[in-house]
């Protein structure tokens, strides 16, 4: 990029940041609570919906919402900058879906030292005590549900498993992956298992939750082992990518895909038979609860603490005995928590 273009982009970003601070200070002057929401990205449908839920609740409660995001999943520096900008703007509560659960902790500590309540949404920090509270799905249980369902759906057939994961070291990715394996019946895996377990997995590839990367990951796995017949994916965009790779190889009808998220597009893929089952979580609920807690803190000075489970349901149109589930119609009526 030419220097003039770099300066133009930097100037534009500085203008946006200045405007956010100005509007936030105006809101504070009018007695409005100022709440920040920082997501991993602003393009993933899950986080887009989370932002919508936060804005709706902020409007309902008379709060000013500031938003920020990393450029991509794993962009810790972008999230650190967003925290600093929001503290400068006068936010007294920051809601964050941490991309890097460890690297973000020092920035969170500075914000809390300045009197800001910080609540993690969807993804925990390491340690969990780095934030005041966590509103999230039990991601391990989400994995267990699709693992249990897949075991029944395979009907005794030997599973050759591929896992299309998030990226190394991310707690949500580890919890879902390990939960799936535990649900499928692998021994020695529990919610407390520290790292990602790949024993018994024919191929494990990272997708960063992205559809295109999910397709590439599945292509790599098929090259490594063309006999793969069961695919776990970190989320439904990755599942859609995996399906495209399987379809290109003529294997889409002989391979079972399971996933996590329960977004509207993902549930429609359950309805279409692209995904066999998915665990549905509720980002609208997470965001609304976080905003409500922020408004309450502004009014009363009372902070939240600990973990609040925001729920999970298995969505499939092919129920299996012994595994509690809801059908696609329920999933579409409740996708993202609407």
C-alpha positions in Angstrom: 0.0 0.0 0.0 1.3 3.5 -0.9 2.3 5.8 2.0 -0.5 8.3 1.1 -3.1 5.5 1.3 -1.7 4.3 4.6 -1.9 7.8 6.0 -5.4 8.2 4.7 -6.5 5.0 6.4 -4.8 5.9 9.6 -6.5 9.3 9.6 -9.9 7.8 8.9 -9.5 5.4 11.8 -8.4 8.2 14.1 -11.4 10.2 13.1 -13.7 7.3 13.9 -12.1 6.8 17.3 -12.3 10.5 18.1 -16.0 10.5 17.1 -16.7 7.5 19.3 -15.1 9.2 22.3 -17.0 12.4 21.6 -20.4 10.7 21.4 -19.6 8.5 24.4 -18.7 11.6 26.5 -22.0 13.3 25.3 -23.9 10.2 26.5 -22.1 10.3 29.9 -23.0 14.0 30.2 -26.7 13.1 29.7 -26.5 10.3 32.4 -26.4 7.5 29.9 -24.4 4.4 30.9 -21.7 3.7 28.3 -21.1 0.0 27.5 -18.5 -1.5 25.2 -18.8 -4.7 23.1 -15.7 -6.2 21.6 -16.1 -9.3 19.4 -13.5 -11.5 17.8 -14.5 -10.2 14.3 -17.3 -8.1 12.9 -18.0 -10.5 10.0 -18.8 -13.9 11.6 -22.6 -14.2 11.7 -22.4 -15.3 15.3 -20.8 -12.0 16.3 -22.9 -9.9 14.0 -26.0 -11.3 15.8 -24.4 -10.7 19.2 -23.9 -7.1 18.3 -27.5 -6.8 17.2 -28.6 -8.2 20.5 -26.4 -5.9 22.5 -27.7 -2.9 20.6 -31.3 -3.8 21.0 -30.9 -4.2 24.8 -28.9 -1.0 25.1 -31.6 0.9 23.2 -34.3 -0.7 25.4 -32.4 0.3 28.6 -31.2 3.7 27.5 -27.5 2.9 27.3 -24.9 4.0 24.8 -23.2 1.1 23.1 -19.7 1.3 21.7 -18.5 -1.6 19.5 -15.1 -2.9 18.3 -13.6 -6.1 16.9 -10.5 -7.8 15.8 -9.7 -7.9 12.1 -9.9 -11.7 12.2 -10.2 -14.5 14.7 -7.0 -14.4 16.8 -6.3 -10.7 16.4 -5.4 -9.9 20.0 -3.8 -6.5 19.2 -7.0 -5.2 17.6 -9.0 -6.2 20.7 -6.4 -4.5 23.0 -6.8 -1.3 21.0 -10.5 -1.5 21.3 -10.3 -1.9 25.1 -8.0 1.1 25.4 -10.3 3.2 23.2 -13.4 2.3 25.2 -11.8 3.0 28.5 -10.8 6.4 27.1 -14.3 7.0 26.0 -15.7 6.5 29.5 -17.1 3.0 29.2 -17.8 1.6 32.7 -18.5 -1.9 31.4 -16.8 -3.8 28.6 -18.2 -7.0 27.1 -15.6 -9.1 25.2 -15.3 -12.4 23.3 -11.5 -12.8 23.8 -9.6 -14.0 20.7 -6.5 -14.9 22.7 -7.6 -15.9 26.2 -4.2 -15.3 27.7 -2.7 -12.4 25.8 -5.7 -10.2 26.4 -5.5 -10.5 30.2 -3.0 -7.5 30.8 -5.3 -5.2 28.9 -8.3 -6.4 30.8 -6.4 -5.9 34.1 -5.7 -2.3 33.2 -9.4 -1.7 32.4 -10.5 -3.2 35.7 -8.0 -1.2 37.6 -9.6 1.9 36.1 -13.0 0.8 37.6 -14.3 -0.9 34.5 -16.4 -4.1 34.9 -15.3 -6.6 32.3 -17.5 -9.5 31.3 -16.4 -12.2 28.9 -19.0 -13.5 26.4 -18.9 -16.9 24.8 -15.2 -17.5 25.4 -13.4 -17.6 28.8 -10.2 -15.9 29.6 -7.2 -17.7 31.1 -7.4 -17.5 34.0 -11.2 -17.2 34.3 -10.7 -14.8 37.2 -9.2 -12.2 34.8 -12.8 -10.9 34.2 -15.6 -10.1 36.6 -18.0 -12.7 35.0 -18.6 -15.0 32.0 -21.9 -15.4 30.1 -21.4 -18.3 27.8 -22.5 -21.6 26.4 -21.1 -24.7 28.1 -19.0 -25.4 25.0 -17.8 -28.8 26.4 -21.4 -29.9 26.7 -22.2 -28.6 23.2 -19.5 -31.0 22.0 -20.7 -33.8 24.1 -24.2 -33.6 22.6 -23.1 -33.8 19.0 -20.6 -36.6 19.9 -23.4 -38.6 21.6 -25.7 -38.1 18.6 -23.0 -39.0 16.1 -22.2 -42.2 17.9 -25.8 -43.3 17.6 -26.2 -42.1 14.1 -23.1 -44.1 12.9 -25.0 -47.2 14.0 -22.0 -49.3 14.9 -20.0 -48.4 11.8 -16.3 -47.8 12.5 -15.7 -44.1 12.6 -12.8 -42.5 10.7 -12.9 -39.0 12.2 -11.7 -35.7 10.9 -11.9 -32.6 13.1 -12.0 -29.2 11.6 -11.0 -27.1 14.5 -10.5 -23.4 15.5 -6.9 -22.6 16.1 -4.3 -23.9 18.6 -4.8 -23.1 22.3 -8.3 -21.4 22.1 -10.4 -22.6 25.1 -13.7 -22.7 23.1 -12.1 -24.8 20.4 -10.5 -27.2 22.9 -13.8 -27.6 24.8 -15.9 -28.3 21.8 -13.4 -30.7 20.2 -12.8 -32.6 23.5 -16.5 -32.7 24.3 -17.3 -34.2 20.9 -14.7 -37.0 21.5 -16.0 -37.6 25.0 -19.6 -37.7 23.8 -18.5 -40.2 21.1 -17.1 -42.4 23.8 -13.4 -41.8 24.0 -12.1 -42.5 27.5 -9.8 -40.3 29.4 -11.3 -37.0 28.1 -13.2 -34.7 30.5 -14.2 -31.0 30.8 -11.0 -30.5 32.8 -8.6 -31.9 30.1 -6.2 -29.1 29.5 -5.2 -29.5 25.9 -6.8 -30.7 22.7 -6.9 -34.5 22.4 -6.2 -35.9 19.0 -5.9 -39.6 19.9 -8.3 -41.6 17.7 -8.6 -38.7 15.2 -7.5 -39.5 11.6 -7.0 -35.9 10.7 -7.2 -32.6 12.7 -7.0 -29.3 10.8 -7.5 -25.7 11.9 -10.1 -23.5 10.1 -10.2 -20.3 12.2 -14.0 -20.8 12.0 -13.9 -19.7 8.3 -15.8 -21.3 5.5 -13.0 -21.1 2.9 -10.4 -22.3 5.4 -12.8 -25.1 6.4 -13.0 -26.2 2.8 -9.2 -26.3 2.5 -8.9 -28.1 5.8 -11.3 -30.8 4.6 -9.5 -31.1 1.3 -6.2 -31.7 3.2 -7.9 -34.3 5.4 -9.3 -36.2 2.4 -5.8 -36.3 0.9 -4.4 -37.6 4.2 -7.2 -40.2 4.6 -9.9 -40.7 1.9 -11.8 -43.1 4.2 -13.0 -40.3 6.5 -16.7 -40.8 7.3 -17.4 -38.5 10.2 -16.5 -34.9 10.4 -16.7 -32.6 13.5 -16.5 -28.9 12.8 -15.9 -26.0 15.2 -18.8 -24.0 13.7 -21.2 -24.0 10.8 -19.3 -21.8 8.4 -16.5 -24.4 8.7 -19.1 -27.1 8.2 -20.3 -25.5 5.0 -16.7 -25.4 3.7 -16.1 -29.0 4.7 -19.3 -30.0 2.8 -18.1 -28.2 -0.3 -14.9 -30.2 -0.2 -16.8 -33.5 0.3 -19.2 -32.6 -2.5 -16.3 -31.9 -4.9 -14.9 -35.3 -4.0 -18.2 -37.0 -4.5 -18.4 -38.0 -0.8 -21.1 -35.7 0.6 -23.6 -38.5 0.9 -21.3 -41.0 2.6 -19.8 -38.6 5.3 -21.6 -37.4 8.4 -21.0 -33.8 9.5 -21.8 -32.4 13.0 -21.2 -28.9 14.2 -21.8 -26.2 16.8 -23.5 -22.8 16.8 -27.2 -23.2 15.7 -27.2 -20.1 13.6 -30.1 -19.6 11.1 -27.9 -20.6 8.1 -26.5 -23.6 10.0 -30.0 -24.8 11.0 -31.1 -24.4 7.3 -28.2 -26.7 6.5 -29.5 -29.2 9.0 -32.9 -29.0 7.3 -31.1 -29.5 3.9 -29.1 -32.5 5.2 -25.8 -30.8 4.8 -25.2 -31.0 8.6 -26.5 -34.0 10.5 -26.8 -32.3 13.9 -25.6 -29.1 15.5 -25.5 -27.7 19.1 -27.4 -24.4 19.2 -26.1 -21.6 21.4 -27.6 -18.2 22.1 -25.4 -15.1 21.5 -28.4 -12.7 21.6 -29.0 -13.9 25.2 -25.3 -13.5 26.1 -25.2 -10.0 24.8 -28.5 -8.9 26.3 -27.5 -10.2 29.7 -24.2 -8.5 29.5 -25.7 -5.1 28.6 -28.3 -5.4 31.4 -25.5 -6.2 33.9 -23.6 -3.2 32.7 -26.6 -0.9 33.1 -27.2 -2.3 36.6 -23.5 -1.7 37.5 -23.8 1.9 36.3 -26.8 2.4 38.5 -25.9 0.4 41.6 -22.2 -0.2 41.6 -22.9 -3.9 41.8 -20.7 -6.2 39.7 -21.5 -9.6 38.4 -19.3 -12.6 39.3 -18.6 -16.1 38.2 -20.0 -18.1 35.3 -23.6 -18.0 33.9 -24.6 -20.8 31.5 -26.7 -19.4 28.7 -27.9 -22.8 27.5 -27.4 -25.2 24.6 -29.8 -27.5 22.6 -29.1 -30.2 20.1 -30.8 -29.5 16.7 -31.4 -32.4 14.3 -34.1 -33.7 12.1 -32.9 -37.3 12.8 -33.4 -37.8 16.5 -31.6 -40.7 18.2 -32.8 -42.5 21.3 -31.2 -41.4 24.5 -30.0 -38.1 23.1 -32.3 -35.2 23.9 -32.8 -33.0 20.8 -35.0 -30.4 19.1 -35.9 -30.4 15.4 -35.0 -27.9 12.7 -38.3 -26.1 13.1 -37.4 -25.3 16.7 -33.9 -24.4 15.7 -35.1 -21.9 13.1 -37.5 -20.4 15.6 -34.7 -19.9 18.1 -31.6 -19.5 16.0 -29.2 -17.2 17.8 -31.7 -16.8 20.6 -34.3 -14.7 18.9 
